[in-house]
């Protein structure tokens, strides 16, 4: 879903306000004018347009810091096409073409992408690097919804500032992050947060709700190998 850009601006501003109030060091800066993405973006992801919401977001001069929950950071426009496409090979079973998404947030063990085209344009999807999880799932219906969910997590005490690391993280002490989130932020999808979902049945149920191809998930590594072969063929055709 594509929110009005004003809604996105407000959601990001509210997140920053909550994050800094919690203790995160995030210097203020003036809003930057919107700049168009590099030509590589259109070529890599086989799209003829990029949503204003994403171009506005990527045009802002975000400091190179871990500004997101669990020490995540914002990824700039891609400059290495091969690496970008190779990473997308983990996005098996999505209800949209694998190539119609760009990495936006990195949480080390997770990556969040922005869907660039089609019926799912504007959605945020997440993928785990954990072996054999095959956790393709929607993190949020839009970029604004994602930041609003994180803001709610901070104000509810589910996301707190860690003085040792200097970033925000999920509250420690809970044996089950999902249970903690459901208790503190029941109105926010737990997949909004960069957590590992240990309960496979719960993850699979959410994947079905998101429209993920569960036959592909069931085949797991075989489906991944097929997509990886497609990625390699795409790289060859693009000469990268």
MDAnalysis code that builds the backbone (N, CA, C; Angstrom):
import MDAnalysis as mda
import numpy as np

u = mda.Universe.empty(720, n_residues=240, atom_resindex=np.repeat(np.arange(240), 3), trajectory=True)
u.add_TopologyAttr("name", ["N", "CA", "C"] * 240)
u.add_TopologyAttr("resid", np.arange(1, 241))
u.add_TopologyAttr("resname", ["UNK", "UNK", "UNK", "UNK", "UNK", "UNK", "UNK", "UNK", "UNK", "UNK", "UNK", "UNK", "UNK", "UNK", "UNK", "UNK", "UNK", "UNK", "UNK", "UNK", "UNK", "UNK", "UNK", "UNK", "UNK", "UNK", "UNK", "UNK", "UNK", "UNK", "UNK", "UNK", "UNK", "UNK", "UNK", "UNK", "UNK", "UNK", "UNK", "UNK", "UNK", "UNK", "UNK", "UNK", "UNK", "UNK", "UNK", "UNK", "UNK", "UNK", "UNK", "UNK", "UNK", "UNK", "UNK", "UNK", "UNK", "UNK", "UNK", "UNK", "UNK", "UNK", "UNK", "UNK", "UNK", "UNK", "UNK", "UNK", "UNK", "UNK", "UNK", "UNK", "UNK", "UNK", "UNK", "UNK", "UNK", "UNK", "UNK", "UNK", "UNK", "UNK", "UNK", "UNK", "UNK", "UNK", "UNK", "UNK", "UNK", "UNK", "UNK", "UNK", "UNK", "UNK", "UNK", "UNK", "UNK", "UNK", "UNK", "UNK", "UNK", "UNK", "UNK", "UNK", "UNK", "UNK", "UNK", "UNK", "UNK", "UNK", "UNK", "UNK", "UNK", "UNK", "UNK", "UNK", "UNK", "UNK", "UNK", "UNK", "UNK", "UNK", "UNK", "UNK", "UNK", "UNK", "UNK", "UNK", "UNK", "UNK", "UNK", "UNK", "UNK", "UNK", "UNK", "UNK", "UNK", "UNK", "UNK", "UNK", "UNK", "UNK", "UNK", "UNK", "UNK", "UNK", "UNK", "UNK", "UNK", "UNK", "UNK", "UNK", "UNK", "UNK", "UNK", "UNK", "UNK", "UNK", "UNK", "UNK", "UNK", "UNK", "UNK", "UNK", "UNK", "UNK", "UNK", "UNK", "UNK", "UNK", "UNK", "UNK", "UNK", "UNK", "UNK", "UNK", "UNK", "UNK", "UNK", "UNK", "UNK", "UNK", "UNK", "UNK", "UNK", "UNK", "UNK", "UNK", "UNK", "UNK", "UNK", "UNK", "UNK", "UNK", "UNK", "UNK", "UNK", "UNK", "UNK", "UNK", "UNK", "UNK", "UNK", "UNK", "UNK", "UNK", "UNK", "UNK", "UNK", "UNK", "UNK", "UNK", "UNK", "UNK", "UNK", "UNK", "UNK", "UNK", "UNK", "UNK", "UNK", "UNK", "UNK", "UNK", "UNK", "UNK", "UNK", "UNK", "UNK", "UNK", "UNK", "UNK", "UNK", "UNK", "UNK", "UNK", "UNK", "UNK", "UNK", "UNK"])
u.atoms.positions = np.array([
    [0.846, -1.181, 0.000],
    [0.000, 0.000, 0.000],
    [0.889, 1.241, 0.000],
    [0.479, 2.223, -0.769],
    [1.228, 3.477, -0.825],
    [0.474, 4.549, -0.052],
    [1.023, 4.957, 1.074],
    [0.427, 6.035, 1.857],
    [0.708, 7.373, 1.188],
    [-0.079, 8.371, 1.550],
    [0.255, 9.733, 1.164],
    [1.634, 10.063, 1.738],
    [2.449, 10.757, 0.972],
    [3.807, 11.070, 1.424],
    [3.784, 11.854, 2.731],
    [2.769, 12.684, 2.919],
    [2.671, 13.440, 4.173],
    [2.485, 12.504, 5.360],
    [1.730, 11.432, 5.143],
    [1.537, 10.438, 6.204],
    [2.868, 9.780, 6.543],
    [3.651, 9.466, 5.518],
    [4.965, 8.858, 5.745],
    [5.886, 9.820, 6.480],
    [5.908, 11.083, 6.062],
    [6.750, 12.072, 6.745],
    [6.416, 12.129, 8.231],
    [5.129, 12.183, 8.529],
    [4.697, 12.269, 9.926],
    [5.088, 11.014, 10.696],
    [4.928, 9.850, 10.069],
    [5.252, 8.590, 10.743],
    [6.740, 8.505, 11.068],
    [7.585, 8.922, 10.133],
    [9.032, 8.904, 10.372],
    [9.405, 9.914, 11.452],
    [8.795, 11.099, 11.413],
    [9.082, 12.124, 12.421],
    [8.669, 11.651, 13.808],
    [7.525, 10.992, 13.895],
    [7.062, 10.488, 15.191],
    [7.973, 9.376, 15.701],
    [8.460, 8.544, 14.796],
    [9.396, 7.500, 15.211],
    [10.684, 8.117, 15.743],
    [11.218, 9.097, 15.023],
    [12.451, 9.737, 15.480],
    [12.247, 10.390, 16.839],
    [11.100, 11.046, 17.031],
    [10.827, 11.697, 18.314],
    [10.785, 10.673, 19.438],
    [10.127, 9.545, 19.200],
    [10.047, 8.499, 20.221],
    [11.418, 7.882, 20.475],
    [12.184, 7.665, 19.400],
    [13.503, 7.047, 19.538],
    [14.463, 7.939, 20.317],
    [14.472, 9.223, 20.002],
    [15.372, 10.136, 20.714],
    [14.925, 10.330, 22.159],
    [13.608, 10.337, 22.389],
    [13.113, 10.444, 23.763],
    [13.535, 9.235, 24.588],
    [13.653, 8.079, 23.928],
    [14.082, 6.863, 24.621],
    [15.578, 6.869, 24.901],
    [16.342, 7.739, 24.205],
    [17.775, 7.834, 24.447],
    [18.651, 7.703, 23.222],
    [18.068, 7.388, 22.051],
    [18.873, 7.193, 20.849],
    [19.461, 8.519, 20.367],
    [20.733, 8.499, 20.027],
    [21.407, 9.688, 19.490],
    [21.115, 9.774, 17.994],
    [20.252, 10.713, 17.625],
    [19.835, 10.866, 16.235],
    [19.759, 12.353, 15.938],
    [20.838, 12.944, 15.457],
    [20.866, 14.389, 15.214],
    [19.777, 14.820, 14.231],
    [19.230, 15.983, 14.458],
    [18.207, 16.510, 13.558],
    [18.860, 17.060, 12.293],
    [18.098, 17.080, 11.217],
    [18.588, 17.651, 9.975],
    [17.396, 18.119, 9.155],
    [17.635, 19.078, 8.309],
    [16.559, 19.616, 7.484],
    [16.136, 18.592, 6.435],
    [14.852, 18.637, 6.080],
    [14.361, 17.724, 5.059],
    [15.022, 18.041, 3.723],
    [15.469, 17.002, 3.041],
    [16.142, 17.169, 1.754],
    [15.132, 17.063, 0.615],
    [15.383, 17.741, -0.492],
    [14.487, 17.622, -1.647],
    [14.534, 16.216, -2.231],
    [13.458, 15.835, -2.876],
    [13.373, 14.495, -3.451],
    [14.250, 14.404, -4.694],
    [15.087, 13.381, -4.725],
    [15.945, 13.125, -5.885],
    [15.547, 11.790, -6.510],
    [15.682, 11.689, -7.794],
    [15.324, 10.455, -8.479],
    [16.356, 9.358, -8.206],
    [15.923, 8.107, -8.187],
    [16.870, 7.014, -7.963],
    [17.815, 6.862, -9.141],
    [18.959, 6.233, -8.923],
    [19.889, 6.010, -10.034],
    [19.276, 5.087, -11.090],
    [19.756, 5.200, -12.308],
    [19.230, 4.377, -13.405],
    [19.349, 2.887, -13.109],
    [20.359, 2.512, -12.326],
    [20.562, 1.101, -11.991],
    [19.330, 0.497, -11.341],
    [18.603, 1.273, -10.571],
    [17.421, 0.760, -9.872],
    [16.383, 0.256, -10.871],
    [16.107, 1.031, -11.899],
    [15.124, 0.621, -12.904],
    [15.589, -0.634, -13.646],
    [16.865, -0.685, -13.916],
    [17.422, -1.820, -14.669],
    [17.442, -3.090, -13.830],
    [17.870, -2.966, -12.594],
    [17.968, -4.143, -11.731],
    [16.616, -4.772, -11.450],
    [15.643, -3.922, -11.138],
    [14.374, -4.426, -10.629],
    [13.268, -4.472, -11.680],
    [13.633, -4.159, -12.921],
    [12.712, -4.304, -14.050],
    [11.414, -3.533, -13.828],
    [11.546, -2.270, -13.433],
    [10.385, -1.405, -13.213],
    [10.559, -0.119, -14.017],
    [9.431, 0.522, -14.335],
    [9.499, 1.776, -15.084],
    [9.183, 2.990, -14.225],
    [8.926, 2.761, -12.944],
    [8.698, 3.871, -12.019],
    [9.084, 3.430, -10.614],
    [9.356, 4.395, -9.759],
    [9.623, 4.137, -8.341],
    [8.737, 5.082, -7.547],
    [8.026, 4.545, -6.575],
    [7.054, 5.329, -5.812],
    [7.703, 6.531, -5.130],
    [6.944, 7.620, -5.091],
    [7.436, 8.844, -4.456],
    [7.771, 8.609, -2.989],
    [7.016, 7.715, -2.342],
    [7.270, 7.434, -0.935],
    [8.706, 6.941, -0.735],
    [9.151, 6.067, -1.622],
    [10.504, 5.529, -1.494],
    [11.551, 6.549, -1.919],
    [11.288, 7.298, -2.984],
    [12.275, 8.295, -3.413],
    [12.431, 9.388, -2.363],
    [11.320, 9.775, -1.721],
    [11.442, 10.761, -0.636],
    [12.289, 10.188, 0.492],
    [11.973, 8.953, 0.900],
    [12.673, 8.360, 2.034],
    [14.166, 8.237, 1.751],
    [14.512, 7.764, 0.574],
    [15.922, 7.569, 0.248],
    [16.658, 8.882, -0.015],
    [15.911, 9.964, -0.224],
    [16.551, 11.265, -0.459],
    [16.958, 11.967, 0.829],
    [16.423, 11.501, 1.954],
    [16.750, 12.147, 3.225],
    [18.159, 11.756, 3.668],
    [18.818, 12.658, 4.306],
    [20.217, 12.427, 4.681],
    [20.284, 11.715, 6.036],
    [19.877, 10.460, 6.041],
    [19.904, 9.698, 7.286],
    [21.344, 9.478, 7.723],
    [21.636, 9.703, 8.985],
    [23.008, 9.459, 9.454],
    [23.343, 7.973, 9.375],
    [24.597, 7.640, 9.103],
    [25.000, 6.233, 8.981],
    [25.108, 5.571, 10.355],
    [23.966, 5.413, 10.982],
    [23.919, 4.857, 12.336],
    [22.848, 3.777, 12.413],
    [22.864, 3.047, 13.522],
    [21.850, 2.013, 13.750],
    [20.628, 2.682, 14.378],
    [19.741, 3.137, 13.533],
    [18.598, 3.929, 13.979],
    [17.349, 3.094, 14.229],
    [17.363, 1.842, 13.845],
    [16.154, 1.024, 13.853],
    [16.173, 0.018, 15.001],
    [15.034, -0.561, 15.343],
    [14.992, -1.550, 16.425],
    [15.995, -2.687, 16.195],
    [16.547, -3.178, 17.293],
    [17.550, -4.247, 17.276],
    [18.780, -3.876, 16.448],
    [19.095, -2.587, 16.441],
    [20.323, -2.140, 15.795],
    [20.303, -2.186, 14.284],
    [19.117, -2.151, 13.690],
    [19.031, -2.160, 12.236],
    [19.447, -0.829, 11.636],
    [19.769, -0.854, 10.349],
    [20.169, 0.378, 9.679],
    [19.504, 0.476, 8.306],
    [19.466, 1.702, 7.796],
    [18.844, 1.992, 6.509],
    [19.855, 1.726, 5.397],
    [19.419, 1.010, 4.372],
    [20.284, 0.703, 3.242],
    [20.045, 1.725, 2.130],
    [21.090, 2.313, 1.583],
    [20.927, 3.283, 0.497],
    [20.557, 2.584, -0.809],
    [20.356, 3.372, -1.851],
    [20.132, 2.775, -3.166],
    [21.270, 1.815, -3.494],
    [20.991, 0.707, -4.141],
    [22.048, -0.267, -4.439],
    [23.079, 0.278, -5.420],
    [24.317, -0.113, -5.201],
    [25.401, 0.223, -6.127],
    [26.043, -1.036, -6.699],
    [25.828, -2.170, -6.025],
    [26.362, -3.460, -6.475],
    [25.184, -4.327, -6.914],
    [24.912, -4.331, -8.200],
    [23.746, -5.049, -8.696],
    [23.791, -6.535, -8.439],
    [24.970, -7.137, -8.551],
    [25.080, -8.569, -8.325],
    [24.732, -8.960, -6.906],
    [25.281, -8.237, -5.952],
    [24.993, -8.519, -4.541],
    [23.514, -8.320, -4.243],
    [22.936, -7.262, -4.794],
    [21.529, -6.967, -4.550],
    [20.645, -8.113, -5.031],
    [20.853, -8.569, -6.246],
    [20.022, -9.633, -6.793],
    [20.282, -10.957, -6.090],
    [21.534, -11.253, -5.765],
    [21.848, -12.502, -5.064],
    [21.099, -12.594, -3.742],
    [21.032, -11.485, -3.021],
    [20.338, -11.489, -1.733],
    [18.862, -11.804, -1.909],
    [18.270, -11.348, -2.985],
    [16.840, -11.567, -3.205],
    [16.504, -13.024, -3.491],
    [17.512, -13.864, -3.666],
    [17.253, -15.286, -3.885],
    [16.611, -15.951, -2.672],
    [16.671, -15.305, -1.512],
    [16.032, -15.884, -0.325],
    [14.538, -15.590, -0.289],
    [14.056, -14.766, -1.213],
    [12.653, -14.334, -1.148],
    [11.741, -15.314, -1.873],
    [11.782, -16.558, -1.457],
    [10.990, -17.585, -2.136],
    [9.519, -17.477, -1.739],
    [8.654, -17.817, -2.681],
    [7.227, -17.939, -2.387],
    [6.447, -16.651, -2.311],
    [7.032, -15.524, -2.668],
    [6.316, -14.254, -2.539],
    [5.184, -14.166, -3.564],
    [4.094, -13.450, -3.218],
    [2.965, -13.313, -4.140],
    [3.178, -12.206, -5.172],
    [4.409, -11.857, -5.415],
    [4.786, -10.858, -6.415],
    [6.126, -11.292, -7.003],
    [6.490, -10.824, -8.186],
    [7.764, -11.229, -8.782],
    [8.949, -10.897, -7.878],
    [9.847, -11.846, -7.716],
    [10.974, -11.694, -6.797],
    [11.793, -10.442, -7.077],
    [11.821, -10.030, -8.339],
    [12.690, -8.923, -8.742],
    [12.073, -7.559, -8.452],
    [10.794, -7.515, -8.128],
    [10.103, -6.241, -7.913],
    [10.197, -5.770, -6.467],
    [11.392, -5.788, -5.905],
    [11.597, -5.331, -4.532],
    [13.043, -4.897, -4.374],
    [13.251, -3.970, -3.447],
    [14.598, -3.471, -3.186],
    [14.856, -3.529, -1.687],
    [16.059, -3.933, -1.327],
    [16.409, -3.969, 0.096],
    [16.373, -2.558, 0.674],
    [15.802, -2.444, 1.873],
    [15.677, -1.126, 2.492],
    [16.265, -1.078, 3.896],
    [16.056, -2.144, 4.687],
    [16.560, -2.173, 6.063],
    [17.321, -3.475, 6.301],
    [18.427, -3.364, 7.016],
    [19.243, -4.531, 7.338],
    [19.316, -4.692, 8.851],
    [18.988, -5.893, 9.323],
    [19.052, -6.203, 10.753],
    [20.031, -7.351, 11.006],
    [20.959, -7.535, 10.115],
    [21.993, -8.571, 10.166],
    [21.425, -9.962, 9.898],
    [20.492, -10.435, 10.713],
    [19.918, -11.758, 10.457],
    [18.620, -11.681, 9.667],
    [18.191, -10.463, 9.383],
    [16.968, -10.213, 8.629],
    [17.201, -9.070, 7.653],
    [16.470, -9.092, 6.546],
    [16.467, -7.957, 5.637],
    [15.014, -7.621, 5.315],
    [14.712, -6.327, 5.277],
    [13.373, -5.850, 4.909],
    [13.467, -5.199, 3.530],
    [12.460, -5.459, 2.695],
    [12.442, -4.881, 1.355],
    [11.183, -4.049, 1.136],
    [11.262, -3.176, 0.149],
    [10.126, -2.357, -0.289],
    [9.679, -2.901, -1.634],
    [8.393, -3.255, -1.752],
    [7.876, -3.796, -3.007],
    [7.633, -2.642, -3.978],
    [8.158, -2.777, -5.185],
    [8.219, -1.665, -6.126],
    [7.063, -1.588, -7.115],
    [6.326, -2.667, -7.311],
    [5.316, -2.656, -8.366],
    [4.225, -3.682, -8.080],
    [3.116, -3.546, -8.824],
    [2.047, -4.527, -8.745],
    [1.085, -4.295, -7.600],
    [0.251, -5.298, -7.341],
    [-0.784, -5.193, -6.312],
    [-0.209, -5.010, -4.913],
    [1.037, -5.409, -4.713],
    [1.662, -5.315, -3.387],
    [2.607, -4.117, -3.273],
    [2.566, -3.216, -4.228],
    [3.464, -2.059, -4.218],
    [3.345, -1.284, -2.906],
    [4.487, -0.950, -2.343],
    [4.519, -0.187, -1.100],
    [4.597, -1.035, 0.149],
    [4.320, -2.339, 0.028],
    [4.414, -3.207, 1.202],
    [5.876, -3.420, 1.592],
    [6.078, -3.746, 2.855],
    [7.407, -4.074, 3.374],
    [7.437, -5.569, 3.669],
    [8.387, -6.265, 3.061],
    [8.519, -7.711, 3.280],
    [9.837, -8.009, 3.974],
    [9.862, -9.129, 4.689],
    [11.023, -9.492, 5.492],
    [11.469, -10.914, 5.164],
    [12.777, -11.121, 5.273],
    [13.371, -12.420, 4.960],
    [14.474, -12.708, 5.968],
    [14.476, -13.932, 6.480],
    [15.481, -14.344, 7.458],
    [16.628, -15.054, 6.761],
    [17.829, -14.811, 7.249],
    [18.999, -15.502, 6.731],
    [19.248, -16.821, 7.456],
    [18.443, -17.129, 8.467],
    [18.614, -18.361, 9.230],
    [18.368, -19.567, 8.331],
    [19.294, -20.547, 8.308],
    [19.128, -21.708, 7.428],
    [17.827, -22.466, 7.694],
    [17.181, -22.890, 6.626],
    [16.001, -23.764, 6.671],
    [14.761, -23.130, 7.280],
    [14.761, -21.822, 7.502],
    [13.562, -21.182, 8.047],
    [12.569, -20.870, 6.940],
    [13.063, -20.333, 5.824],
    [12.207, -19.954, 4.694],
    [11.065, -19.085, 5.192],
    [11.456, -17.934, 5.753],
    [10.510, -17.075, 6.471],
    [9.972, -15.901, 5.693],
    [9.843, -16.008, 4.375],
    [9.272, -14.908, 3.585],
    [7.924, -14.499, 4.161],
    [7.770, -13.215, 4.499],
    [6.506, -12.747, 5.080],
    [6.424, -11.232, 4.984],
    [5.204, -10.729, 5.043],
    [5.017, -9.277, 5.042],
    [5.261, -8.730, 6.440],
    [6.090, -7.692, 6.527],
    [6.346, -7.038, 7.808],
    [5.337, -5.937, 8.080],
    [4.886, -5.258, 7.031],
    [3.928, -4.158, 7.195],
    [3.264, -3.870, 5.858],
    [2.071, -3.322, 5.929],
    [1.335, -3.003, 4.706],
    [1.909, -1.794, 3.987],
    [2.697, -0.987, 4.685],
    [3.308, 0.197, 4.071],
    [4.488, 0.645, 4.913],
    [5.285, 1.540, 4.355],
    [6.437, 2.077, 5.079],
    [5.986, 2.913, 6.267],
    [4.919, 3.678, 6.084],
    [4.394, 4.475, 7.201],
    [3.885, 3.573, 8.314],
    [3.197, 2.488, 7.945],
    [2.686, 1.555, 8.952],
    [3.827, 0.914, 9.730],
    [4.936, 0.640, 9.043],
    [6.095, 0.053, 9.713],
    [6.633, 0.992, 10.781],
    [6.866, 2.252, 10.416],
    [7.395, 3.206, 11.389],
    [6.400, 3.474, 12.509],
    [5.120, 3.509, 12.194],
    [4.109, 3.707, 13.237],
    [4.107, 2.538, 14.212],
    [4.257, 1.329, 13.690],
    [4.325, 0.160, 14.561],
    [5.531, 0.199, 15.473],
    [6.674, 0.596, 14.932],
    [7.876, 0.715, 15.768],
    [7.705, 1.794, 16.832],
    [7.058, 2.891, 16.464],
    [6.811, 3.955, 17.441],
    [5.946, 3.443, 18.577],
    [4.908, 2.704, 18.229],
    [4.044, 2.115, 19.252],
    [4.845, 1.187, 20.156],
    [5.762, 0.430, 19.564],
    [6.601, -0.465, 20.358],
    [7.462, 0.278, 21.360],
    [7.981, 1.436, 20.961],
    [8.801, 2.239, 21.881],
    [7.947, 2.795, 23.010],
    [6.819, 3.399, 22.665],
    [5.978, 4.031, 23.691],
    [5.385, 3.006, 24.647],
    [5.219, 1.766, 24.180],
    [4.663, 0.715, 25.032],
    [5.737, -0.013, 25.839],
    [6.999, 0.334, 25.625],
    [8.077, -0.309, 26.371],
    [8.501, -1.647, 25.815],
    [8.021, -2.005, 24.625],
    [8.451, -3.256, 24.001],
    [9.818, -3.088, 23.348],
    [10.110, -1.871, 22.915],
    [11.414, -1.520, 22.343],
    [12.047, -0.479, 23.255],
    [13.263, -0.749, 23.723],
    [13.915, 0.132, 24.691],
    [15.332, 0.465, 24.223],
    [15.880, 1.513, 24.812],
    [17.243, 1.927, 24.473],
    [18.242, 1.120, 25.284],
    [19.245, 0.589, 24.611],
    [20.307, -0.165, 25.266],
    [21.548, 0.714, 25.355],
    [21.905, 1.128, 26.550],
    [23.030, 2.045, 26.728],
    [24.358, 1.408, 26.341],
    [24.476, 0.107, 26.517],
    [25.734, -0.568, 26.201],
    [26.013, -0.525, 24.700],
    [25.000, -0.848, 23.908],
    [25.170, -0.861, 22.454],
    [24.951, 0.503, 21.818],
    [24.124, 1.314, 22.461],
    [23.806, 2.615, 21.909],
    [22.733, 2.582, 20.844],
    [21.893, 1.546, 20.888],
    [20.789, 1.478, 19.930],
    [19.526, 0.952, 20.604],
    [18.448, 0.923, 19.859],
    [17.176, 0.406, 20.360],
    [17.120, -1.100, 20.166],
    [16.485, -1.787, 21.107],
    [16.334, -3.224, 20.951],
    [15.068, -3.696, 21.653],
    [14.632, -4.905, 21.302],
    [13.480, -5.487, 21.971],
    [13.806, -5.691, 23.443],
    [12.822, -5.464, 24.269],
    [13.008, -5.607, 25.711],
    [13.545, -6.996, 26.044],
    [14.603, -7.028, 26.841],
    [15.186, -8.302, 27.239],
    [14.437, -8.886, 28.429],
    [14.639, -10.164, 28.639],
    [14.041, -10.829, 29.792],
    [12.869, -11.713, 29.440],
    [12.238, -11.447, 28.306],
    [11.105, -12.270, 27.896],
    [11.617, -13.528, 27.203],
    [11.080, -14.675, 27.590],
    [11.487, -15.918, 26.954],
    [10.979, -15.995, 25.519],
    [9.887, -15.324, 25.244],
    [9.261, -15.376, 23.931],
    [8.968, -13.956, 23.463],
    [9.712, -13.491, 22.458],
    [9.505, -12.131, 21.957],
    [8.098, -11.935, 21.412],
    [7.570, -12.946, 20.752],
    [6.227, -12.827, 20.179],
    [5.199, -12.618, 21.281],
    [5.299, -13.395, 22.350],
    [4.363, -13.255, 23.466],
    [4.485, -11.877, 24.103],
    [5.716, -11.387, 24.254],
    [5.920, -10.059, 24.830],
    [5.279, -8.979, 23.958],
    [5.469, -9.090, 22.655],
    [4.899, -8.102, 21.739],
    [3.379, -8.166, 21.738],
    [2.835, -9.353, 21.773],
    [1.374, -9.490, 21.779],
    [0.770, -8.926, 23.057],
    [1.529, -8.971, 24.125],
    [1.033, -8.416, 25.385],
    [1.143, -6.895, 25.395],
    [2.273, -6.369, 24.939],
    [2.513, -4.923, 25.043],
    [1.953, -4.129, 23.858],
    [1.980, -4.721, 22.680],
    [1.472, -4.007, 21.485],
    [0.539, -4.938, 20.707],
    [-0.600, -5.273, 21.289],
    [-1.495, -6.254, 20.666],
    [-2.053, -5.823, 19.316],
    [-2.058, -4.528, 19.048],
    [-2.632, -4.038, 17.792],
    [-1.607, -3.921, 16.667],
    [-0.366, -4.327, 16.939],
    [0.695, -4.261, 15.928],
    [1.127, -5.685, 15.580],
    [1.208, -5.980, 14.298],
    [1.666, -7.288, 13.841],
    [3.073, -7.543, 14.383],
    [3.270, -8.683, 15.027],
    [4.585, -8.964, 15.614],
    [5.676, -9.060, 14.549],
    [5.301, -9.364, 13.301],
    [6.298, -9.433, 12.234],
    [6.803, -8.059, 11.811],
    [6.163, -7.004, 12.320],
    [6.670, -5.649, 12.097],
    [8.057, -5.493, 12.714],
    [8.291, -6.219, 13.791],
    [9.548, -6.096, 14.533],
    [10.557, -7.142, 14.055],
    [11.841, -6.817, 14.067],
    [12.873, -7.726, 13.555],
    [13.219, -8.831, 14.547],
    [12.280, -9.734, 14.716],
    [12.461, -10.826, 15.668],
    [12.544, -12.154, 14.930],
    [13.130, -13.134, 15.602],
    [13.132, -14.507, 15.109],
    [11.892, -15.198, 15.652],
    [11.110, -15.796, 14.777],
    [9.885, -16.482, 15.190],
    [10.200, -17.964, 15.345],
    [10.311, -18.404, 16.590],
    [10.693, -19.789, 16.861],
    [9.562, -20.771, 16.584],
    [8.321, -20.317, 16.733],
    [7.159, -21.181, 16.531],
    [6.874, -21.287, 15.032],
    [7.286, -22.394, 14.432],
    [7.135, -22.544, 12.981],
    [5.678, -22.520, 12.550],
    [4.804, -23.132, 13.337],
    [3.387, -23.158, 12.961],
    [2.800, -21.749, 12.935],
    [3.246, -20.905, 13.848],
    [2.783, -19.519, 13.888],
    [3.290, -18.756, 12.666],
    [4.557, -18.953, 12.330],
    [5.129, -18.300, 11.158],
    [4.417, -18.747, 9.891],
    [4.176, -20.042, 9.760],
    [3.513, -20.552, 8.557],
    [2.091, -20.003, 8.442],
    [1.403, -19.871, 9.548],
    [0.051, -19.309, 9.514],
    [0.073, -17.873, 9.007],
    [1.031, -17.094, 9.468],
    [1.140, -15.707, 9.023],
    [1.522, -15.648, 7.546],
    [2.358, -16.577, 7.106],
    [2.728, -16.596, 5.692],
    [1.508, -16.863, 4.812],
    [0.666, -17.772, 5.238],
    [-0.556, -18.050, 4.468],
    [-1.417, -16.802, 4.372],
    [-1.529, -16.078, 5.476],
    [-2.330, -14.853, 5.487],
    [-1.754, -13.811, 4.529],
    [-0.442, -13.824, 4.340],
    [0.223, -12.856, 3.461],
    [0.169, -13.262, 1.994],
    [-0.323, -14.467, 1.711],
    [-0.396, -14.927, 0.333],
    [0.845, -15.622, -0.172],
    [1.700, -16.080, 0.737],
    [2.922, -16.781, 0.348],
    [2.569, -18.143, -0.249],
    [3.321, -18.560, -1.249],
    [3.152, -19.871, -1.870],
    [3.693, -20.928, -0.914],
    [2.797, -21.602, -0.214],
    [3.226, -22.538, 0.818],
    [3.813, -23.817, 0.237],
    [3.465, -24.153, -0.996],
    [4.105, -25.300, -1.637],
    [5.594, -25.026, -1.822],
    [5.914, -23.789, -2.179],
    [7.319, -23.395, -2.332],
    [8.037, -23.445, -0.985],
    [7.381, -22.956, 0.052],
    [7.971, -22.993, 1.395],
    [8.206, -24.430, 1.832],
    [7.264, -25.304, 1.520],
    [7.388, -26.713, 1.888],
    [8.586, -27.354, 1.177],
    [8.827, -26.962, -0.064],
    [9.960, -27.517, -0.813],
    [11.282, -26.893, -0.378],
    [11.197, -25.734, 0.278],
    [12.359, -25.131, 0.910],
    [13.572, -24.950, 0.023],
    [14.606, -25.732, 0.286],
    [15.886, -25.541, -0.395],
    [15.764, -25.738, -1.896],
    [14.925, -26.678, -2.327],
    [14.751, -26.891, -3.767],
    [14.188, -25.636, -4.435],
    [13.215, -24.999, -3.780],
    [12.634, -23.772, -4.319],
    [13.675, -22.651, -4.330],
    [14.480, -22.603, -3.280],
    [15.555, -21.607, -3.216],
    [16.545, -21.809, -4.356],
    [16.935, -23.055, -4.610],
    [17.887, -23.322, -5.689],
    [17.326, -22.899, -7.042],
    [16.028, -23.133, -7.244],
    [15.398, -22.729, -8.502],
    [15.441, -21.209, -8.661],
    [15.124, -20.501, -7.570],
    [15.152, -19.043, -7.643],
    [16.581, -18.537, -7.801],
    [17.519, -19.179, -7.128],
    [18.915, -18.759, -7.252],
    [19.400, -18.928, -8.690],
    [18.989, -20.028, -9.335],
    [19.347, -20.223, -10.743],
    [18.747, -19.118, -11.610],
    [17.520, -18.719, -11.288],
    [16.875, -17.629, -12.021],
    [17.630, -16.322, -11.815],
    [18.067, -16.103, -10.585],
    [18.843, -14.898, -10.282],
    [20.136, -14.880, -11.090],
    [20.824, -16.009, -11.127],
    [22.083, -16.069, -11.880],
    [21.849, -15.819, -13.367],
    [20.753, -16.370, -13.896],
    [20.431, -16.146, -15.306],
    [20.121, -14.670, -15.558],
    [19.429, -14.045, -14.604],
    [19.119, -12.622, -14.725],
    [20.393, -11.793, -14.701],
    [21.304, -12.152, -13.824],
    [22.581, -11.434, -13.761],
    [23.336, -11.543, -15.084],
    [23.330, -12.733, -15.654],
    [24.031, -12.905, -16.938],
    [23.388, -12.052, -18.029],
    [22.055, -12.019, -18.035],
    [21.364, -11.245, -19.069],
    [21.622, -9.748, -18.920],
    [21.850, -9.313, -17.676],
    [22.125, -7.898, -17.410],
    [23.612, -7.569, -17.489],
    [24.432, -8.621, -17.563],
    [25.873, -8.405, -17.629],
    [26.475, -7.942, -16.326],
    [25.931, -8.428, -15.205],
    [26.458, -8.029, -13.893],
    [26.817, -9.258, -13.065],
])
